[in-house]
Amino acid sequence: MPNYGAKNYWDKRYKKQKNTVYEWLENYQDLKEIINESCQKDGIILNLGCGNSVIQEEMYDDGYKNIYNIDISEECIKQMDHRKGDRPELIYEVMDCTELKYEDEKFDFVLDKSTIDALLCGDYSYLNVAKMISEVQRVLKPNGVYLIVSYGEPNNRTLHFERNHIDFTYTVKALPPKDAQDGSRQKQNPHYAYILKKGPNAQQKYENNYEEVILELIEEEKEALKLYGASKDQESDEEDSQSDEDKQLEEEEVNQEESEDKHQGSQENTDDQSKEEGINEHKLESLEAKDKCEDEKQCKNVETVNEQMLQELKIN
Ligand SMILES: C[S@@+](CC[C@H](N)C(=O)[O-])C[C@H]1O[C@@H](n2cnc3c(N)ncnc32)[C@H](O)[C@@H]1O
């Protein structure tokens, strides 16, 4: 099963999916109303785990110019920075969302589209989510909004918003499921928008309770890993070091970079170059909707296994 919680997994995936767009769960049109209600056009925005989605580009075109996009995958950020083209104010930075490098109260709005889902598929999942939400709380301005878009239902998401070290009030919106892409009359899985607003006691709750919450989660998840096997990160590291596919990917990448360099060299200072380099959306392949459903299903399965481990541990 893919390890959606591991940096390695994403680096590899973005190498494979070079020059593609993959929009998890919902696009800007689906979320526009919620985003417009939650954030002014001149607001400062943080997009957590941006991936190779186009939502920040569509938001930019709609008037949001101050968008900081971060991702743990260097490969992803390299590609996205290259794709910036004629949207120069978009910022892309490699960063771990559980350890943000930004100062306190910098942002008006934080967007998390399925990044929480990815974290919940990794080791120390609850711990990492608790850290990420704490970091979001820290970098949000008073009354700032944190929008989480997730496939996760309220009964396994809201517990993360109610921990003692954070102060958020929240509302939940079920987003209308889209039609399935397989010709059947079925609908895709429902997704949810969790709209969290930073409360007045954030600092105090953090100071009083952060350490205790984190220590408790570390203990729980350490125990789960001990009982249910080695860290998936380690497993995937071992797999990765043995993988021929990886070597092949690296070779392909070097070849591609060399040919891109030559290509750029020959075109230098021509008007065409900026068009070629820019976000030429028409050239970017979009992945099939069917693959996306599959991906979401797999991600959900990994998360369920993680959750069962933690629950069984509590029962024992
Ligand atoms: C499910 S994808 C969502 C991508 C994008 N937000 C979208 O909606 O299409 C999760 C993204 O989170 C990134 N990610 C995973 N763990 C992360 C972490 N600790 N810090 C920052 N980004 C992370 C992955 O590299 C991946 O791009």
The ligand as an ORCA input file, in Angstrom:
! r2SCAN-3c Opt
* xyz 0 1
  C      -3.205     14.471     -0.801
  S      -1.998     15.549     -1.435
  C      -2.922     17.050     -1.632
  C      -2.281     17.994     -2.626
  C      -3.045     19.301     -2.879
  N      -3.289     20.010     -1.653
  C      -4.342     19.075     -3.614
  O      -5.395     19.385     -3.060
  O      -4.331     18.599     -4.740
  C      -1.034     15.853      0.015
  C       0.147     16.761     -0.179
  O       0.712     17.025      1.102
  C       2.124     16.979      0.997
  N       2.636     16.658      2.347
  C       2.615     15.462      2.975
  N       3.157     15.584      4.198
  C       3.510     16.881      4.348
  C       4.123     17.629      5.391
  N       4.472     17.066      6.555
  N       4.349     18.948      5.188
  C       4.006     19.541      4.025
  N       3.433     18.888      3.007
  C       3.174     17.571      3.166
  C       2.410     15.922     -0.043
  O       3.683     16.059     -0.624
  C       1.266     16.182     -1.042
  O       1.641     17.089     -2.005
*
